[in-house]
């Protein structure tokens, strides 16, 4: 997520990017339905059931995983859901794939806007609003940095939705998303401040020392950064106007013991 977190749950737009860290599934003949996953199989199993997948051996594994000891918060459950839907029903068109995967992911996770599902289905930079997507071409260089600890999204979403009045926050977030195309760094800085205020009001544990450090280093290097997603850990994304400006930031993050996760903007789910 580049901008628009939390407000996207109220139907406001968000900008998301698909990166080349995901999930793959190898399908091979079998007289029985066999599902193999490294850990949690809830999303893959529910997705295969939703598309009435034929009996076969479905072997799921990470694709180009980051070198972090714990999950980095790059949308793995959404990627697994989309991957399983496509593995079980290879002829699904993107719009149908997105709709089914969103329903499955929400049912298993218990909440979610579907923005991570849309990124996994369509790939690239996307503007997401109410389930509809539009391709974007922002003129920024993103750098993904792991904060050092993992975070759980569900409880934070629950806290956000418990706020009685979110109208002003949603309206401001929408305006910042609209401004992102022309002034991505300034919009990101203002969005970071907006989320800081919102999460404090909602009692959401948003900041960690690692996230604070990433944001401070990005600003010191002439860029902008904010936590990507619900906060509390996982990743932050720093944005720079030019690729060469990101190099000092990456070096300083490494010197500070933070893990820079090399990423490129990826295509959506596909068959090999």
C-alpha positions as CSV (number, residue, x, y, z in Angstrom):
1,X,0.0,0.0,0.0
2,X,1.4,3.4,-1.0
3,X,-1.4,5.6,0.3
4,X,-5.0,5.3,1.4
5,X,-4.9,2.8,4.3
6,X,-7.8,2.4,6.6
7,X,-10.0,4.9,4.7
8,X,-10.2,2.3,1.9
9,X,-12.3,0.2,4.3
10,X,-14.9,3.0,4.0
11,X,-14.9,3.0,0.2
12,X,-12.3,5.7,-0.3
13,X,-9.6,5.2,-3.0
14,X,-6.1,3.9,-2.4
15,X,-2.9,3.4,-4.4
16,X,-1.3,0.0,-4.2
17,X,1.6,-1.7,-6.0
18,X,2.2,-5.3,-6.8
19,X,5.7,-6.5,-6.0
20,X,7.7,-9.5,-7.1
21,X,7.3,-11.5,-3.9
22,X,4.5,-13.9,-3.9
23,X,3.1,-17.5,-3.9
24,X,3.3,-20.2,-6.5
25,X,1.4,-23.4,-6.8
26,X,2.5,-26.5,-8.7
27,X,-0.5,-28.7,-9.9
28,X,0.1,-32.4,-10.7
29,X,-2.2,-35.3,-11.3
30,X,-3.6,-37.2,-8.3
31,X,-6.7,-39.4,-7.7
32,X,-7.3,-37.4,-4.5
33,X,-7.4,-33.8,-3.6
34,X,-4.0,-33.1,-1.9
35,X,-3.2,-29.7,-0.6
36,X,0.4,-29.0,0.5
37,X,1.3,-25.6,2.1
38,X,4.4,-24.6,4.1
39,X,2.3,-23.4,7.0
40,X,-1.3,-22.1,7.2
41,X,-3.6,-23.8,4.6
42,X,-6.8,-21.9,5.4
43,X,-6.7,-19.5,2.5
44,X,-5.6,-22.0,-0.2
45,X,-8.1,-24.7,1.0
46,X,-11.0,-22.3,1.1
47,X,-10.1,-20.8,-2.4
48,X,-9.8,-24.3,-4.0
49,X,-13.2,-25.2,-2.6
50,X,-14.7,-21.9,-3.8
51,X,-13.8,-22.6,-7.4
52,X,-14.7,-26.3,-7.2
53,X,-11.1,-27.3,-8.0
54,X,-10.7,-30.8,-9.5
55,X,-8.9,-33.5,-7.7
56,X,-5.1,-33.0,-8.0
57,X,-2.0,-32.4,-6.0
58,X,-1.7,-28.7,-5.2
59,X,1.7,-27.8,-3.8
60,X,2.0,-24.2,-2.6
61,X,5.3,-22.5,-1.9
62,X,6.7,-19.0,-1.5
63,X,7.9,-17.4,-4.8
64,X,11.0,-15.2,-4.4
65,X,10.5,-14.8,-0.6
66,X,12.2,-12.0,1.3
67,X,15.1,-12.9,3.6
68,X,13.3,-12.0,6.8
69,X,12.9,-14.2,9.8
70,X,9.2,-13.5,10.1
71,X,6.5,-12.4,7.7
72,X,7.2,-9.0,6.1
73,X,3.6,-8.0,5.5
74,X,3.7,-8.2,1.7
75,X,0.2,-9.6,1.2
76,X,1.0,-13.2,1.4
77,X,-2.5,-14.4,2.4
78,X,-4.0,-12.5,-0.5
79,X,-1.4,-13.9,-2.9
80,X,-2.1,-17.4,-1.7
81,X,-5.8,-16.9,-2.2
82,X,-5.5,-15.6,-5.7
83,X,-3.0,-18.2,-6.6
84,X,-5.2,-21.0,-5.3
85,X,-8.3,-19.7,-7.2
86,X,-6.3,-19.6,-10.5
87,X,-4.7,-23.0,-9.9
88,X,-8.1,-24.6,-9.3
89,X,-9.8,-22.8,-12.1
90,X,-7.2,-21.7,-14.7
91,X,-9.7,-20.1,-17.1
92,X,-11.0,-17.5,-14.7
93,X,-11.0,-14.0,-16.1
94,X,-9.3,-11.3,-14.0
95,X,-12.6,-9.6,-12.9
96,X,-14.1,-12.9,-11.8
97,X,-10.9,-14.1,-10.2
98,X,-10.8,-10.8,-8.2
99,X,-14.4,-11.2,-7.0
100,X,-14.1,-14.8,-5.9
101,X,-10.7,-14.3,-4.2
102,X,-12.0,-11.2,-2.4
103,X,-15.0,-13.1,-1.1
104,X,-12.8,-16.0,0.1
105,X,-10.1,-13.9,1.6
106,X,-12.6,-11.8,3.5
107,X,-14.4,-14.9,4.8
108,X,-11.3,-16.5,6.1
109,X,-9.6,-13.3,7.5
110,X,-12.8,-11.8,8.8
111,X,-12.2,-8.4,7.3
112,X,-10.4,-6.5,4.5
113,X,-11.0,-4.1,1.7
114,X,-9.8,-6.3,-1.1
115,X,-7.0,-4.0,-2.2
116,X,-4.3,-6.6,-1.7
117,X,-6.4,-9.1,-3.7
118,X,-6.7,-6.6,-6.6
119,X,-2.9,-6.1,-6.6
120,X,-2.3,-9.8,-6.7
121,X,-4.8,-10.3,-9.6
122,X,-3.9,-7.3,-11.8
123,X,-0.3,-6.4,-11.0
124,X,1.4,-3.1,-11.5
125,X,0.5,0.2,-9.8
126,X,-3.3,0.4,-9.2
127,X,-5.8,2.9,-8.0
128,X,-8.4,0.9,-6.1
129,X,-11.8,2.2,-5.1
130,X,-14.8,0.1,-4.2
131,X,-13.4,-2.9,-5.9
132,X,-12.8,-1.1,-9.2
133,X,-9.2,-0.8,-10.4
134,X,-7.4,1.6,-12.7
135,X,-3.8,1.2,-13.8
136,X,-1.5,4.0,-12.6
137,X,2.0,5.2,-13.7
138,X,3.4,7.2,-10.7
139,X,6.8,8.8,-11.3
140,X,8.4,7.6,-8.1
141,X,11.0,5.0,-7.1
142,X,9.6,2.9,-4.2
143,X,11.9,1.2,-1.6
144,X,10.4,-1.4,0.7
145,X,12.0,-1.8,4.1
146,X,11.1,-4.3,6.8
147,X,10.6,-2.8,10.2
148,X,12.0,-5.8,12.1
149,X,8.7,-7.3,13.5
150,X,5.5,-8.7,12.1
151,X,2.1,-7.2,12.8
152,X,-1.5,-8.5,12.7
153,X,-3.9,-6.5,10.6
154,X,-7.3,-7.8,11.8
155,X,-7.4,-6.4,15.3
156,X,-6.3,-3.0,14.0
157,X,-9.1,-2.9,11.4
158,X,-11.5,-3.7,14.2
159,X,-10.3,-0.8,16.3
160,X,-10.6,1.5,13.3
161,X,-14.1,0.4,12.5
162,X,-15.1,1.0,16.1
163,X,-14.6,4.8,15.7
164,X,-17.9,6.5,15.6
165,X,-17.0,9.4,13.3
166,X,-14.5,8.7,10.5
167,X,-16.0,11.2,8.0
168,X,-13.2,13.8,8.1
169,X,-10.4,11.3,8.0
170,X,-11.9,9.5,5.0
171,X,-12.5,12.8,3.2
172,X,-8.9,13.9,3.8
173,X,-7.5,10.6,2.8
174,X,-9.4,10.7,-0.4
175,X,-8.0,14.2,-1.2
176,X,-4.4,13.0,-0.6
177,X,-4.9,10.0,-2.9
178,X,-6.1,12.4,-5.6
179,X,-3.1,14.6,-5.0
180,X,-0.7,11.6,-5.1
181,X,-0.3,11.6,-8.9
182,X,1.0,15.2,-9.1
183,X,2.8,15.4,-5.8
184,X,3.5,11.8,-4.5
185,X,6.1,12.7,-1.9
186,X,4.1,15.6,-0.3
187,X,1.0,13.5,-0.3
188,X,2.8,10.6,1.3
189,X,4.2,12.9,4.1
190,X,0.7,14.3,4.8
191,X,-0.8,10.8,4.7
192,X,1.7,9.7,7.3
193,X,0.7,12.6,9.6
194,X,-2.9,11.9,9.0
195,X,-2.6,8.2,9.9
196,X,-0.5,9.2,13.0
197,X,-3.4,11.3,14.2
198,X,-6.1,8.8,13.3
199,X,-4.4,5.8,14.9
200,X,-3.7,7.8,18.1
201,X,-7.4,8.7,18.3
202,X,-8.4,5.1,17.7
203,X,-5.9,3.7,20.2
204,X,-4.2,1.7,17.4
205,X,-0.6,0.6,18.1
206,X,0.7,2.0,14.9
207,X,4.4,2.9,15.4
208,X,7.4,0.8,16.2
209,X,11.0,2.0,16.6
210,X,11.8,0.4,13.2
211,X,9.0,2.2,11.4
212,X,9.9,5.5,12.9
213,X,13.5,5.0,11.9
214,X,12.6,4.2,8.3
215,X,10.4,7.3,8.0
216,X,13.1,9.5,9.6
217,X,15.8,8.2,7.3
218,X,13.7,8.7,4.2
219,X,13.0,12.3,5.1
220,X,16.7,12.9,5.8
221,X,17.5,11.6,2.4
222,X,15.0,13.8,0.6
223,X,12.3,11.2,0.2
224,X,9.0,10.4,1.9
225,X,7.9,7.3,3.7
226,X,5.1,5.8,5.8
227,X,4.1,2.4,7.1
228,X,2.5,0.3,4.4
229,X,-0.8,-1.2,5.7
230,X,-2.2,-1.2,9.2
231,X,1.0,-0.4,11.0
232,X,2.4,-2.0,14.2
233,X,5.3,-3.6,12.3
234,X,5.7,-5.2,8.9
235,X,7.0,-2.9,6.1
236,X,7.3,0.7,5.3
237,X,7.6,2.1,1.8
238,X,9.9,5.0,1.0
239,X,9.4,7.0,-2.2
240,X,12.0,9.0,-4.1
241,X,11.6,11.2,-7.1
242,X,14.7,9.7,-8.7
243,X,16.2,6.2,-8.5
244,X,19.7,7.5,-7.6
245,X,18.3,9.4,-4.6
246,X,17.2,6.1,-3.1
247,X,20.8,4.7,-2.8
248,X,21.9,6.7,0.3
249,X,18.6,5.8,2.0
250,X,19.2,2.1,1.4
251,X,22.7,2.3,2.7
252,X,21.6,4.1,5.9
253,X,18.8,1.6,6.5
254,X,21.3,-1.3,6.2
255,X,23.7,0.5,8.6
256,X,20.8,0.9,11.0
257,X,20.2,-2.9,10.9
258,X,17.0,-2.6,8.9
259,X,16.3,-5.0,6.0
260,X,15.8,-3.5,2.6
261,X,13.7,-5.8,0.5
262,X,14.6,-5.5,-3.2
263,X,11.5,-5.4,-5.2
264,X,10.3,-4.7,-8.7
265,X,6.8,-3.9,-9.8
266,X,5.2,-7.2,-10.8
267,X,2.6,-8.5,-13.2
268,X,-0.5,-10.1,-11.8
269,X,-1.3,-13.7,-11.2
270,X,-0.6,-15.9,-14.2
271,X,0.0,-19.5,-15.4
272,X,3.4,-20.7,-16.4
